[in-house]
Amino acid sequence: MRSIHLLVRVPTDPATAYSGIAAFERYAEFADDVRQVAVGPTGTSWEVNFRRGLMRWHETEVFDADALRIEFTQTDGDFDDFRGSWSVGATDDGRAEVRFEVTYDFGIESLSGLMDPIAERVIKRAIVQVLGGLFGAAEVLEGGAALADLDPVAAGAQPDLTR
């Protein structure tokens, strides 16, 4: 199992950030690697570029607007296990800090050294691009090391990769 996280500050208030993050159907507009997102009554289906093919999965979500938190769990798909959460908090100046956490396992131990870092980069890059597309300049506060190749101008974000 591999766990990754990102902490990103975005130039909007926490409630607006939560609403934007919850609009999964918009992610393909902003993230190069997100091919398709279909939101339905039983959850969300995802297609994301991965190496020379696609990763596909279906997940169910639990939305808690009061706590500004979304939890998700894969119910079917390419991962052996895939689960995580989004949570939004406020900075001292009222901006939003978005924490994204995910734990995943492809279930192929012999390939984890190759596949896990690629998946981490794809997932993190998509998250930063989505947040930048939704809210404008985004600052990566934690977890940005895998994003060294991300073009902040194209992503609409300005990641801080020093942490």
N, C-alpha and C positions, 0 to 999 in steps of 0.2 A: 504494500500500500504506500502510496506517495501522497503527501499533503502539501498543498501550496496555499499561499495567501497573498493578497495585495491590500494595501491601505492607500487610498487615493483621496485627495482633497479636491472638491469641485466647487466652482463659483456659483452655487445656488444654495437655497435653504434645504434643510433635511427633508421636509415633506415633499418638496418638488423633486428632489433627488430620488426618493423612494418611488414616487409615481412614475418617473421616467424609467427607472431600473425595472419596474414591474411590467413595462410595455415590451415584453420579449419579442413580439412580432416586428419591432422596428430594428432589431439588432443587425439584420443583414444589410440595412441601409448604411451602416457605419463601419462594420468590421469586414475587412477584406476576406478573412477566412470563413466567415459565417455565410454559408450558401443559402440556407432556408430555415425558417422557424415557423412552425405551424402550431398555433395555440388552439386547443380544443377543450371539450368539456371534461376530459379525463387527464389533462395535463398538456405538456408541450413536447413536440417532436423537433429534433435538431438535426441538421446536416452541416458539418464543419469540415473544411479542407484539412487533410492530415497526410503528410508526406505526398505521395502521388495518387492518393485516393480520398475517400471521405470517411469520417467518423459519423455514425448515426446512433441516436439514442432517443428514448422517450422518457420523460421524467414527470413526476407529480410534484406539485409545489404546495406549501402551506404559507399563506400570506397573512402577516400580522401587521396591519397598518398602524395600530396603536404603538407597537414596539419598533416600527420601521424595520421589520425583519422579514426575509423570505428564506424558507428552507426548502431544499429540493433533494429528491432521491430518484435515481434511475430505476425505471420499472422494466425496461427492455432495451437492449442495444449492444454496442460493441465493447463496452467496458464490462469487466466482471463485477465491478462495484464502482459506483460514482454517486457521491452525495456531498452536499455542502450548504452554504448559506451566504446571503447578502445581509449586511446590517448597516444602518445609516445612523450616524451620530452628528452632533453639532460641535463646531469649533467655538472658541471664545468669541469670535467675531460673527457668529451666526451662519457661517458657511457649513457645508456638509462634508463629513468624512465618511467615505464608503469603504467598508471592509468586505472583501470577497474571500471566502475560504472554500476549498474543495479537497476532498480525499478521493483518490481513484486508484484502480487496479485493473490492468488489462487481463490478469489471470494467466499470463505467460511469463513465468519467472525468468526464463533464459533470455528473453528479449527486453526485460524491464530497463536495463542499462541503456538501451538504444531508444526505446519508445517513450519512456517517462519524461526525459528532458525535452523531447520534441513536443509532446502533449502539453507540458508546462508552458513552453514558449507560445504555442498556438493559443492556449486558453488565456494567458496573461495579455498577450498582444490584443486579442479580441476584446477583452474587458476594457483595456485602456482606450482602444479605438472607439468603443461604444460610449464610454463615459465622456470622452472628448467630443464625440459627435452630438451627444445629447445636451451637454452643458457648457461646451467651450473648453478653455484651457484647464487641463487636469494635472495635478501634481502628484506623482507617485511618491509616497512617503516611506513605504516599506514594500519589499518584495520585488523590486524592479530590476534585479541583476540579470534576469533572463531576457530583458527587453533592450539590450544594448544596440540592437540593429533597428529598433523602431524609429521611424522618421516622425518626430513630434509634429511637424508642420502638416504632413499628410493625414495624421491621426486627429488633428484638431486638439492635440494635447501637448503639454510640456512636461514630460516625465523627468523627475529628479532621480537619476540612477546611481546616486552616491551612497544609498543606503541598502 
